[in-house]
Amino acid sequence: MSFRIDRRSFVLTGSLGLGAFAVPGFAQVANVSMAKGFTHSVASGEPSGTSMLLWTRYVPDGGDSVHLRAEISETPDFAKIVSGGAQISGPWRDWTAKITVGGLKPGTRYHFRFVAPDGSFSPVGQTKTLPIGPVAAFRAAIFSCSNMPFGYFNAYAHAARRQDLDLAVHLGDYFYEYQTGDYPEPKDAVAGRQPLPATEIIHLADYRLRYASYRSDPDLQALHARLPMIVQWDDHESSNDSWEGGAQNHQADEGDWSIRRAASIQAYREWMPVSDEPWKAYDIGSLATLFRTETRVLARTKQPDIAAVFKNFDVQKALATFRDGVWMDPAMTMMGSQQEDWLAQAMQASVRSGQKWQVVGFGTVMGHQSVPPEAASWLAPDASARTRGYVLAGLAASKAGLPSNYDSWGGYPAARARFLKSAQGMGANLVVISGDSHNAWASDLAQDGKPAGVEFAGHSVTSPGYESAIAADPRVVAAGLVKASDELKWCDTSHRGYMALTITPAKVTNDWLMVDTIKAPSVAASIGHSTTVARGRNVMV
């Protein structure tokens, strides 16, 4: 999702030449395509109680392949290597390596590194296995929506310096696919933060180079080198508002969508510390199960088109027809029937095994959100006709009992109901974590008038939220949105940062960390809001 009311036209640009770009003022990104050796530090992911996936990238001076070894130790001097592995990498996987090492101890912090054929070492990373058995507390940092040109990744920097985190979770929009000058526009971009290539990314080489640019950021490297990360994609890892058969930001003259989608998935699996499994469950001792899902490009139905409704003469009648017909279609799906069935069974197994919590990560927001009547007054006096029309359309939709966003779970009410009914039926202690919206939300999720769980939705690392499109005081906006939305209990629409989720047997607490700025490097941040759900309640206290 891109929170922009005025979307600029998307222009097809020519293919990139990998060595043809430079980024003034951002030395870490410049010439990433020509770097040799260990080019992008290290990362880890896919944690379990006894294993970990380790990632690096190494480009040799010559040859068509490279043999890399991984070493892992409990001490930073690597006096005793407790596990490791080897892999042959090459240009077919953009010189990246992913090695899963086993035989590890649960709940243990390790140091790891890679060894090149010439005996040189990669930077040393730290990681931590998941616990097994009883757990008193577990804490994870949760991120989403990191658009490099909008500013510095200070949220990553702050989290990387903390000593109390066990895990990082990224819920998507790890990067953005736009060409330079599109999103953000030049007036909103921070100097020296333009990634490569300068064109919109469409082909495999484009996606690889965009990853190379983002992964050259020192704060992102520091986070990956400090914590294991569970990652899942959302839309911008492929293209804005993507679905199984296309995307809002994919035009016919940009080639076949299936080829572009395949390229985005290949580059993602090369560059991210993630397995090739599209979805997965992770047990955090006997405390909780965390579920990684896929709700974007493998089975998602195309978003409902409410824009066509406003072309009718009788808009309210057309909205009612849309609400009772297309919008409620049970065939509309975010996950597809295979993943829906897997998630239901996996959550059921978690509940039956005695896990205290079921934490489900989704790319987009699930809680109901409506536009309040006073939203028209939030607009700036010089707001464009397009912006004003967008807000007025949202007001009309809300009056008809419809949500304001259809690229989220708001566009798939039947699928949402199936998920929440399933959670209710099995007696889950459900905590949904989500991203995409760029704003912070806390919602009590309900189905058929009964509590089903809570949702903690994260604000962005850098991408702008409501404050970029309206002129009203953010406190007024937040109060209006909460009043108009039955499930929404709190929100913030003007800060960037990340969430810190603390899980204990009796309760789950979520902190929304707000960074002081994204316009300059800084590690200053503070807790903007905290909320808690007690086990067995499925509503916030």
C-alpha positions in Angstrom: 0.0 0.0 0.0 1.1 3.6 -0.8 -0.8 6.1 1.3 -1.1 8.7 -1.4 -4.4 10.3 -2.5 -2.8 11.9 -5.5 -1.1 9.1 -7.5 1.2 10.2 -10.3 1.3 8.5 -13.6 3.6 5.5 -13.8 6.1 5.7 -16.7 7.7 2.7 -18.2 11.5 3.2 -18.4 14.1 1.2 -20.2 16.1 -1.7 -18.9 18.9 -0.9 -16.5 22.6 -1.3 -16.9 23.9 -2.7 -13.6 27.0 -0.5 -13.5 25.4 2.7 -14.8 24.1 4.3 -11.6 25.5 6.2 -8.7 23.8 7.8 -5.7 25.4 11.1 -4.6 25.8 11.4 -0.8 25.0 7.7 -0.1 28.3 5.9 -0.3 26.9 2.6 1.0 24.7 2.3 -2.0 27.0 3.6 -4.7 28.4 1.0 -7.0 26.8 -1.9 -5.2 26.7 -3.9 -8.4 30.5 -3.8 -8.7 31.4 -4.6 -5.1 33.5 -7.7 -4.4 33.9 -10.0 -1.4 31.3 -10.0 1.4 29.2 -7.2 0.0 26.2 -7.0 2.4 27.3 -8.2 5.8 25.2 -11.1 7.3 21.7 -11.9 8.4 19.8 -14.8 10.1 16.2 -16.0 10.1 13.8 -19.0 10.2 14.6 -19.6 13.9 13.7 -22.8 15.8 14.8 -24.2 19.1 17.6 -26.1 17.5 18.4 -24.5 14.1 18.9 -21.2 12.3 19.1 -20.1 8.7 22.3 -17.9 8.1 22.6 -15.5 5.1 25.4 -13.6 3.4 26.5 -12.5 -0.1 30.0 -13.0 -1.5 31.2 -12.0 -5.0 34.6 -13.4 -6.0 37.2 -11.7 -8.1 36.7 -14.3 -10.8 35.0 -17.6 -11.7 31.5 -18.7 -12.2 30.9 -20.0 -8.6 32.1 -19.7 -5.0 32.3 -22.2 -2.1 31.3 -20.7 1.2 31.3 -22.1 4.8 29.3 -21.0 7.8 30.5 -21.2 11.3 28.5 -20.6 14.5 29.8 -20.4 18.1 28.6 -19.4 21.5 31.5 -17.0 21.9 32.6 -14.1 19.8 36.2 -15.5 19.4 34.8 -18.7 17.7 37.1 -20.7 20.0 34.7 -23.6 19.6 32.7 -24.0 16.5 29.4 -25.8 17.5 27.8 -26.1 14.1 28.1 -25.0 10.5 27.6 -25.8 6.9 28.7 -25.1 3.3 27.1 -23.9 0.1 28.1 -23.2 -3.5 26.7 -19.9 -4.8 27.0 -18.1 -8.0 25.3 -15.6 -10.4 22.2 -17.9 -10.7 21.3 -16.8 -7.1 23.0 -13.4 -7.3 25.9 -14.7 -5.3 23.8 -15.0 -2.1 24.1 -17.9 0.3 21.6 -19.4 2.8 22.8 -22.1 5.0 20.6 -23.7 7.8 22.7 -24.9 10.7 21.4 -27.4 13.2 22.4 -29.0 16.5 21.9 -25.7 18.4 20.7 -25.2 22.0 17.3 -23.6 22.6 17.0 -20.0 23.8 20.7 -19.4 23.2 22.5 -16.4 21.7 25.1 -17.3 19.1 27.8 -15.6 17.0 28.1 -16.6 13.4 30.2 -15.8 10.4 31.0 -17.0 6.9 34.4 -18.1 5.5 35.4 -17.4 1.9 37.7 -19.7 -0.2 40.6 -17.3 0.4 40.2 -17.6 4.2 38.7 -14.2 4.6 35.8 -13.8 7.0 32.5 -12.0 6.8 31.4 -9.6 9.5 30.3 -11.4 12.6 26.5 -11.6 13.3 24.6 -12.5 16.4 21.4 -14.6 16.5 19.2 -16.3 19.0 17.4 -19.6 18.9 13.8 -19.9 20.0 13.2 -21.3 23.5 11.8 -24.8 24.2 9.6 -25.5 27.2 8.4 -22.9 29.8 9.1 -19.3 28.9 8.7 -16.4 31.3 8.8 -13.6 28.7 9.6 -13.1 25.0 10.0 -9.8 23.2 10.0 -9.1 19.4 10.4 -5.9 17.4 7.9 -5.6 14.6 8.5 -3.5 11.4 6.8 -2.6 8.1 6.9 -0.1 5.3 10.5 1.1 4.8 10.7 3.6 1.9 14.3 4.7 1.7 13.9 8.1 0.0 11.5 9.3 2.6 14.2 9.2 5.3 16.6 7.3 7.5 15.9 3.9 9.0 16.1 5.2 12.5 13.6 2.6 13.7 16.1 -0.2 12.7 18.9 1.7 14.4 17.1 2.0 17.7 16.0 -1.6 17.8 19.5 -2.8 16.8 20.9 -1.1 19.9 18.5 -2.7 22.4 19.6 -5.5 24.6 16.1 -6.9 25.5 14.9 -8.2 22.1 14.7 -11.8 21.1 13.5 -11.5 17.6 12.7 -9.1 14.7 9.6 -9.5 12.6 9.1 -7.7 9.3 5.5 -7.7 8.0 6.3 -6.4 4.5 7.1 -3.4 2.3 10.7 -4.0 3.1 11.4 -1.9 0.0 9.4 0.0 -2.6 9.4 -0.5 -6.3 9.0 3.0 -7.7 11.2 5.0 -9.9 13.1 8.0 -8.6 10.9 11.0 -8.2 7.6 9.2 -8.1 7.0 8.2 -4.5 8.2 10.3 -2.8 8.1 13.2 -5.1 11.4 15.2 -5.2 10.1 17.8 -2.7 9.6 15.1 -0.1 12.7 13.1 -0.7 15.7 13.2 1.7 19.0 14.0 -0.1 21.3 11.0 -0.7 18.6 8.4 0.0 17.7 7.4 -3.6 18.1 3.6 -4.2 19.2 1.9 -7.4 18.0 1.5 -10.1 16.6 4.9 -10.8 13.8 3.3 -12.9 10.8 1.4 -11.6 11.8 -2.2 -10.9 10.3 -4.7 -13.3 12.9 -7.3 -14.3 14.9 -9.7 -12.2 18.0 -7.5 -12.4 16.0 -4.6 -11.2 14.7 -6.4 -8.1 18.2 -7.7 -7.3 19.7 -4.2 -7.5 17.0 -2.7 -5.4 17.6 -5.2 -2.7 21.3 -4.5 -3.0 20.7 -0.8 -2.4 18.4 -1.3 0.6 20.6 -4.0 2.1 23.5 -1.5 1.9 21.9 0.7 4.5 24.0 0.6 7.7 21.1 0.6 10.1 19.3 -2.3 8.3 22.6 -4.2 8.2 23.0 -3.6 12.0 19.5 -4.9 12.7 20.1 -8.1 10.6 23.5 -8.6 12.2 21.9 -8.3 15.7 18.7 -10.3 15.6 17.1 -13.2 13.7 14.3 -11.9 11.5 11.1 -13.6 10.5 10.0 -11.9 7.3 7.1 -11.9 4.9 6.4 -9.8 1.9 3.5 -7.5 1.2 2.8 -5.6 -2.1 5.8 -3.4 -2.7 8.2 -6.3 -2.8 6.5 -6.9 -6.2 4.3 -3.9 -7.1 1.7 -1.7 -5.4 -1.6 -3.2 -4.5 -0.6 -6.5 -6.0 -2.9 -9.6 -6.2 -2.7 -13.0 -7.8 -3.3 -11.8 -11.3 -1.8 -8.3 -11.4 -1.2 -5.0 -9.5 -2.3 -1.4 -9.5 1.3 -0.5 -10.4 1.7 -2.9 -13.3 0.6 -1.8 -16.7 0.2 -3.9 -19.9 3.3 -2.3 -21.5 5.4 -3.6 -18.6 5.2 -7.2 -19.8 3.4 -10.3 -18.4 2.6 -10.0 -14.7 3.4 -13.6 -14.0 7.0 -13.0 -15.2 7.4 -9.9 -13.1 5.8 -11.6 -10.1 8.2 -14.6 -10.5 11.2 -12.2 -10.7 10.1 -10.5 -7.5 9.7 -13.8 -5.7 13.1 -15.1 -6.9 15.0 -12.0 -5.8 13.1 -12.0 -2.4 14.1 -15.6 -1.7 17.7 -14.8 -2.7 18.2 -11.7 -0.7 16.1 -12.3 2.4 16.9 -14.7 5.3 13.8 -16.8 4.6 13.0 -20.3 3.5 11.1 -21.1 0.3 8.0 -22.1 2.4 5.3 -19.6 1.6 3.9 -19.8 5.1 5.1 -21.2 8.4 4.5 -21.6 12.1 7.2 -21.0 14.8 6.8 -22.2 18.4 8.1 -19.9 21.1 8.6 -22.5 23.8 5.3 -23.4 25.4 4.4 -19.7 25.4 3.1 -18.9 21.9 3.0 -19.9 18.3 3.8 -17.2 15.7 2.4 -17.7 12.2 4.0 -16.2 9.1 1.4 -15.9 6.3 1.2 -14.9 2.7 -1.7 -12.6 1.7 -0.6 -10.9 -1.4 0.5 -12.6 -4.7 -0.1 -16.3 -4.4 -3.9 -16.6 -4.0 -5.3 -13.1 -3.2 -8.4 -12.2 -5.3 -8.4 -8.9 -7.0 -9.4 -6.0 -4.7 -13.1 -5.0 -5.0 -13.5 -2.0 -7.3 -15.6 0.5 -5.4 -14.5 3.4 -7.7 -16.9 2.2 -10.4 -19.8 2.5 -8.0 -19.4 6.3 -7.9 -20.1 6.5 -11.6 -23.7 5.6 -11.0 -26.5 8.3 -10.9 -27.8 7.0 -7.6 -24.6 6.5 -5.6 -26.2 5.4 -2.4 -28.3 2.7 -4.1 -25.2 1.6 -6.0 -23.2 1.4 -2.8 -25.9 -0.7 -1.2 -25.9 -3.1 -4.1 -22.1 -3.3 -3.9 -22.2 -3.9 -0.2 -24.7 -6.7 -0.4 -23.2 -8.3 -3.5 -19.6 -8.0 -4.7 -18.2 -7.0 -1.3 -19.6 -10.0 0.5 -18.7 -12.6 -2.1 -17.4 -15.6 -0.2 -15.1 -16.5 -3.1 -13.1 -13.3 -2.4 -10.0 -14.5 -0.6 -6.8 -13.1 0.9 -5.0 -16.4 1.5 -6.7 -19.0 -0.7 -8.4 -22.1 0.5 -5.1 -24.1 0.9 -3.5 -21.6 3.3 -6.8 -20.9 5.1 -7.1 -24.6 5.9 -3.4 -24.8 6.9 -3.7 -21.8 9.2 -6.9 -23.2 10.8 -5.3 -26.6 11.5 -2.0 -25.1 12.7 -3.7 -22.8 15.1 -5.9 -25.6 16.3 -2.8 -27.7 17.0 -1.2 -24.8 18.8 -4.3 -24.4 21.1 -4.5 -28.2 21.7 -0.8 -28.4 22.6 -1.3 -25.8 25.4 0.4 -22.8 23.7 -0.8 -19.8 25.6 -1.0 -17.4 22.6 -1.6 -17.6 18.9 0.1 -14.6 17.2 -0.7 -14.2 13.5 1.2 -11.9 11.2 -0.7 -10.3 8.3 0.6 -7.9 5.7 -2.5 -5.6 5.9 -4.8 -4.3 8.6 -7.8 -6.4 9.8 -9.6 -4.1 12.1 -12.7 -2.1 10.9 -11.9 1.5 10.0 -14.5 4.1 8.8 -14.2 7.7 7.8 -16.0 10.1 10.2 -18.4 12.8 8.9 -16.0 15.5 10.0 -13.2 14.2 7.8 -14.1 16.8 5.1 -13.0 19.5 7.4 -9.6 17.9 7.8 -8.6 18.8 4.3 -6.4 21.8 3.5 -8.1 24.8 1.9 -6.1 24.2 -1.3 -6.6 20.4 -1.4 -6.9 19.2 -5.0 -10.1 18.0 -6.5 -8.8 14.5 -6.5 -8.0 14.5 -2.8 -11.3 16.1 -2.0 -13.1 13.5 -4.1 -11.2 10.7 -2.3 -12.3 11.9 1.1 -15.9 12.5 0.0 -16.1 9.0 -1.5 -14.9 7.6 1.8 -17.6 9.5 3.6 -20.3 8.1 1.3 -18.9 4.5 1.7 -18.9 4.8 5.5 -22.5 6.1 5.5 -23.4 2.9 3.6 -21.6 0.7 6.2 -18.5 0.1 4.1 -14.9 0.5 5.0 -12.5 3.1 3.6 -9.8 0.7 2.4 -10.3 -2.4 0.1 -6.7 -3.4 -0.3 -6.7 -4.6 3.3 -9.0 -7.1 5.0 -11.7 -4.4 4.6 -12.1 -5.6 1.0 -12.6 -9.3 2.0 -15.2 -9.5 4.8 -16.2 -13.1 4.1 -12.6 -14.2 4.4 -12.1 -12.2 7.5 -15.2 -13.7 9.1 -14.0 -17.3 8.3 -10.7 -16.6 10.0 -12.2 -15.0 13.1 -14.9 -17.6 13.4 -12.3 -20.3 13.2 -10.3 -18.6 16.0 -13.4 -18.3 18.2 -14.4 -21.9 17.6 -11.0 -23.3 18.7 -10.7 -21.0 21.8 -7.6 -19.3 20.5 -6.0 -16.4 22.4 -5.5 -14.5 19.2 -3.1 -11.6 18.7 -3.0 -10.2 15.1 0.1 -8.1 14.1 -0.1 -6.2 10.9 1.5 -3.5 8.8 1.0 -1.7 5.4 -1.1 1.3 6.5 1.9 3.4 7.7 -0.1 4.4 10.8 -0.5 2.9 14.2 -3.7 1.1 15.3 -5.0 -0.9 18.2 -8.3 -2.8 17.6 -10.5 -5.3 19.4 -11.5 -7.8 16.7 -15.0 -9.1 16.9 -17.2 -11.6 15.0 -20.9 -12.0 15.3 -20.8 -9.5 18.2 -18.4 -11.6 20.2 -14.6 -11.0 21.0 -12.3 -12.8 18.6 -8.9 -11.3 19.4 -6.9 -8.1 19.3 -4.9 -6.4 16.6 -1.7 -4.4 17.0 -1.1 -2.7 13.7 2.3 -1.1 13.2 3.2 2.4 11.9 5.9 2.6 9.2 9.7 2.8 9.4 9.6 5.8 7.0 6.6 5.8 4.7 4.2 8.7 5.3 0.7 8.3 6.8 -2.4 10.4 7.1 -0.3 13.5 7.9 0.9 13.6 4.3 -2.6 14.1 2.9 -4.5 16.2 5.4 -4.0 19.5 7.4 -5.9 18.8 10.6 -4.3 18.3 14.0 -3.3 14.6 14.3 -5.1 14.4 17.7 -8.3 15.5 16.1 -7.9 13.0 13.3 -7.2 10.1 15.8 -10.2 11.0 17.9 -12.5 11.1 14.9 -11.3 7.8 13.5 -11.7 6.0 16.8 -15.2 7.4 17.3 -16.3 6.4 13.8 -14.7 2.8 13.9 -16.4 0.3 16.1 -13.3 -1.9 16.6 -10.7 0.8 16.8 -9.6 1.7 20.3 -6.6 3.9 19.7 -4.6 5.2 16.7 -1.7 7.5 15.8 -1.5 8.9 12.3 1.6 11.1 12.4 4.6 9.2 13.7 7.1 6.7 12.3 8.8 3.9 14.2 8.2 0.2 15.2 6.3 -2.0 17.6 7.8 -4.0 20.5 5.6 -7.0 21.5 6.2 -8.6 24.9 4.6 -12.0 25.4 4.2 -13.6 28.9 1.9 -16.5 30.0 -0.7 -14.1 31.5 -0.7 -11.2 29.0 0.7 -9.7 25.8 1.8 -6.0 25.9 2.5 -3.9 22.8 4.5 -0.7 22.7 4.5 1.6 19.8 8.0 3.2 19.6 8.0 6.6 18.0 11.3 7.9 16.5 12.1 11.5 16.9 12.8 12.1 13.3 13.5 10.3 10.0 15.0 13.3 8.2 18.5 12.9 9.8 20.3 9.9 11.4 19.1 9.5 15.0 18.6 6.7 17.6 16.2 8.8 19.7 12.8 7.2 20.3 10.2 7.0 22.9 7.1 4.9 23.7 4.1 6.7 22.3 1.5 4.2 23.5 1.2 0.8 25.2 -1.7 -1.6 25.5 -2.3 -5.0 27.0 -4.5 -8.0 26.4 -4.9 -10.6 29.2 -5.1 -14.3 28.4 -8.7 -15.5 28.0 -10.1 -12.1 27.3 -9.5 -11.4 23.6 -10.0 -7.7 24.3 -7.6 -5.0 25.4 -7.6 -3.8 29.0 
